[in-house]
Amino acid sequence: MYDAELKNQLENELKRWNDKKLSVWNEGNIPFNSFEYDAITNEIYDWLHTVNPNVQNVIWDARHYIMTARVKNAAKKYPDKRILCIHGADHNYWYYKSLKDERDIELVYPLR
């Protein structure tokens, strides 16, 4: 799909993004748990979406919609319970963005 030169350029750009993200890994009290880390992560996936939107829509966005739907369903099923969601650090920004305005969900985010 990409010639060798473009593939190399894209891989180098992704490395720069990941280096930038990892430069703030310890901004919060818990590693990889800060608004700074999440902002860069969000930018990375926005950039990746411009590189190949079909792949991002299928492997990233669809996955996120499923993950947050499960949280919403659990919150409805157990309205008076606390729910712990464990996921990789690159999903934090999406959870926050998708759940922060939910009426019956209170987020403790980021953990500081």
Secondary structure by P-SEA (a helix, b strand, c coil): cccaaaaaaaaaaaaaaaaaaaccccccccccccaaaaaaaaaaaaaaaaacaaaaaaccaaaaaaaaaaaaaaaaacccbbbbbbbcccaaaaaaaacccccccccccccc
